[in-house]
Amino acid sequence: MRLSKEVINYIERNDCEMQSSREVVKSTIEFKTPSRLAYDFNVKHGSDFFWTFMNPYVDARLFKGTDEWGAVWDNVGVCSLGEVKTYPLKDWADFDKLNIPDITKPERWTCFEGLREKVGEKFILGGGISIYERIHFIRGLEDTWVDIYESRDELCKLLDILVDMNLYTVKKYQEADLDGYFIWDDWGLQDSLMISPDIWREIWKPRYKKIFAAAHEAGLYTFMHSCGYIVDILDDLIEIGLDVINMDQQKNMGIELLGSRFGGRITFFSPVDIQAVLPTGDLDEIKEYALDMVELLGRPEGGLIPKCYSDPVGAGHSPEATDAMCGEFFKISKEKYGM
């Protein structure tokens, strides 16, 4: 029996209305017209996501203390993260003495036993291991930049250790039925990349490509956080398989530029700009910017997942500003999708 177009539309519409959190996120990433805006807000406003990490987490960023690599962290402000004050590898001559955590320890992975059953139909997003930030947590930022030119073999040896750690993690996340793989690597300054885009393409691009390919083969969507000005490498990241970009600042690049060049090609996973808009506390400006994000960065078929910033106090965001942002995205979702 051949169904009429009206009946097919009715079935599709009602199937869409019954989408779970997991399905809404997947539909957004795949540009398959989700039933509503997917979102990752705070405890007060809720989330379609469940975040998880191996325990202990090899790429942990501490408030204070010494991590598994031997980096000593300290905190001098209100930020929830510390800064590395003592780097564990001051000289490449001591590379063999560097404490490289054993990613294969079974105890790291016991927290994933039965996780899918506990979480249900949330989209489970697992933390990966940075391959730029972790390098400069070990060596220091300035020495990392010098290593690009003076100690590239040693730099690449450490990079490949981090890549192998990611590949192992991808495999374990696949076994645990996770949905997404998330890497943190801030590459941007306010108006440029930290290093030459050509050097980035030469050293880091093929390594990200390897990680993204493994994640896709394992059925995981690829997520990456990178703040600052990253316009120069966003085409490259899309080319090598990045599905979702988490950028907490957009205004320094311009959401019009981001939307026109990259909208419809990658999903933006972002709050209202955390540096130039949310800290102002101007609720009307925050709501207007949220609408601009939906109209410029997203598409009717998907491509935008609004979220809360993880450290609102450290960034100077008032609870009222966060509430205004979340409320506006809910309002827009209802107007656009009826849900």
N, C-alpha and C positions, 0 to 999 in steps of 0.2 A: 504494500500500500504506500502510495506517495503522499507525504504530508504537505499541506499547504504552507506557503511562506509565513502566513500569520501564526500558524501552529508552531512552526519551527522557532520563530522569534519569541513566542510565549515560553516555550520550553527553555530556550537559551537564557531568557531574561530571568526566569525563576531559578535555573541552575546557578546563575551568576549571583543572585541574591542569597544563596545558601553557601557561598564560599566561606571556608574557614580562614583563619589568620594565615595559615601556611599557603593556601591557594591564592589569597589576595596578594601576598608578597610575590609569589611566583608569577602571577598574571601581570603584575606591575613591571617586573624585571623583563618579562618576555614581550611586553607591549601587546597583551591580549585582552585589554579592556577589563580591569578589575571591577568588582561590584561597588567599590568605594576606595578612598585613599587608604593605602597602608600607612602605618605610623609606628614610631618607636618613641613613645613619650615616657614620662617619669611614672612613679608608682601611683600618683594621684590620678593621672589621666590614662594610664594603661599602655599596652604595647602588643603588637602582633609578633614580637620577637622574644626568644629566650636565648640569652648570651651564655656561653660556657667556655671553659678553659681547662686544659690539662692541669693537674694539681700534684706537685708544685708546677707553676707555669714558667717555662724556660725563658719567656720574654717579659717577665714581670717588671713593671716600673714601680719602684718603691717610694713610699713617703720618706722613710729614713731606714738606714740599715745597709747590709751587704747582701747583694744578690748572689745567685749560683755561680756567676762568672767571676766574682770577686770585685765587682764595681761597688763602690761605697756611695750611697745616696744620702742626701740631706735636704731639708726643707726649711726655708727662711720666711715663708709668707703664708697666705691663706689657701694657696693652691693645694689640691688633693694629691698631686704628684711632686716628688722631689726632683733634684738634679744630681747628676753624677759629679762628685767632688774629687774622687780618687779613681783613676782608670787602671784596670788590672794589667794592661799590656802597654807599658811605657816604651818598650824597646822590642823590635821584632826578634832580636837575638834570644829573647825569653819566650818565644812562641810555644815551645815544647812544654813550658811550665804553666801555660794558661789552663785554668780549670774549665774544660768544656763539658757542660752537663750531659749526662747520659739520657738521651731522649727515649731510649727503649725500656727504661725501668718500668716494670708492670704496674707499680703503685701509682704512677702518674695517670694511669688510664682507668683505674677502678671507678672513678666518679661517673663514667659514661655507661656503666652497667644498668640497664633498664631505664635509661634516660628518656627515650622516646615514649615509653609507656607513662612515665611520670609527667611529662610535659604535654602530651596530647598533640593537638593540631596547631601548636605554635611553630613558627619558622625558627629552627635552631641554628644559631650563628656561632661558629667556633673561632677562637682566636688563633691566628698563625704566628709566625716569627718574623720580625722585621729584618730586612737585609741591608738597610742603610742605617737606621737609628741604632740597631744593636752593634753595628761596627763602630760608630762613634761613641757609644756607651763603653766600649772596650778600649778604644784607642784615643778618644778625644776628637772633637770636630775638626780642629785645625790640623792635627796630625793625619786624620783621615783624608783631608784634602791634599796634603803633601804626599801621602802614600799613593794617590792616583798617579803621580808622576815619578816618584822616587822608589816606591816599594810595591809596584803593581802585582808582581807575582805573589808576594805574601798576602796582599790585600785580597786577591782573587782566591787564594787558598782558603782564607777564612770565610769569604763569601760563599764558596761552594760547600763548606761545612754547614752554613746556615740554610742553604738551598736544600741539602740532603735532609736536614731536620724538618723542613717544611714538607718535603715529599713523604717522610714517615708519618708526620702528623695528618696529612691528607688521607693516608691509608687508614689510620685509626679512626678518623672522623667518618669515613665511608662506612666502616664496620659498625659505628654507633648510629647510623642513619641520620647524620646531620644534613642540613640544607645549604649552608653557606660557609665560606672560608674567608676570614677577615685579616688583613695585614695593615699595620700602622707604619707609615714612613712619611714623615713631613719632608717634602722636597723644596718647598717654595719659601722665598723671602717675600717681602711686601710687593715687589714689582718685578721679580725675576726668579729664575731657578737658582739654587745654591751652587750648582756646578754647570759647566757647559752642557747644553742639550746633546751635543755630539758625543761627549764623554759619557753621559748617561746612557745614550744609545749603544755605545761600544761595550760598556761594562755591565750595567744593570739591566738593560732591556732584555737581553737573551735569558737572563736568570729569572726575571719575572715571567717571561713567556713559558719557561719550563714549569714553574709552579702553577701558573694558571691552566696550562694544558693538563697537568696531572689532576688538578681540582675538577676540571670539566669531565675528564675521563672517569672520575669517581662520582660524578653526578652532583657536584657542589657548584653553586654560583660563587663567583669571585667578587669580593669586596675589598676596597682599599681606602684607608684614610690618608689624605695628604692635604694639609693646609698650606696657605700662602699662594703665590702666583705659580700655577702649574700649567698654564695654557700651552706652553711650548712642548709639553710631552703628553698631553691628553689624547691627541690623535694616536700616538704610539701605544698608549695603554689600551685604547679601544681596539687597535689593530691586533694586539697580542692576547686579547681575550678578557679584559677587565669588564665585568658586567655592571658593577655599581661603584660609584665614586662618592665617598663621604668627605665633603668639604664643608667645614664649619664657617669659613669665610668665603663669600662670593663677591662682595661688593668691590674688592680691590681688583678683580678681574672684570666685573660688570656682568650682571645676570642677563642683560640683553645679548652681550657677546657670547656668553656660555650657552644660552638658549639657541641662538642662531647657528653656532658652529657645531654644537655637540648634542643639542636636544633631539630626542628621537633615536639617538645612537648609543646612549648609555643612560643608566638610571642614576639620578642624583639622590643621595641619602643625606639630608641636610636640615639643620635648623635655620630659622631666620638668622642672618649674619650676626655672629657672636661678638664681633669686634666693633662694628659700626652702627648697628641698629638695636639689638637687644639691650646693651648697657645704657642706652639713652633713657629708657623707661617711658618713652613716648608711646603710649598704647595705640594711638591712631596710626603712627608710623609703622609700628610692628605689624598691625593688621594689614595695612596696605602692602607692606613688603611680602607678607605671606601670600597675598593674592597674586602679586607679581611673580612670585616663585612658581605658583601653580600654572599661571598663564604662559610664562616664558621658558621655564626649565622643563616642565612636564608636557605631556601630550594627552589627548583624550584617551589614548590606548594605554597610557602608563608613563613610566619614566621619572616619577618623583615620589619619594618616600620621606615625608617630614619627620623630624626627630627632635628630641630635647638634647641640649648639650650636657655632657656628663659631669661638669663641674661648674654649675651656675654661680655659686658663691665666689669661687676663685676668679671667674670672669666678670663679676660685678653685675649679674642679672638678678633683678628683684623677683620674688615669687609672682607678683602681679604681672610682670613682663612675660614670664613663662606661661602663666595662665592665659594671658591675652593671645599669645602665639598658638597654643594648643586649641583654645576655643575657636579661633578664627579658622584653623585648618579643619576642625570638625564642621563648622558652619559651611565652609566651601564644599566639603565632601558631600554634605546633605543636599546642597543646591545643585551640584553637578551630577550626583549619582542617585539622589533620593535616599541615601543611607548615611 
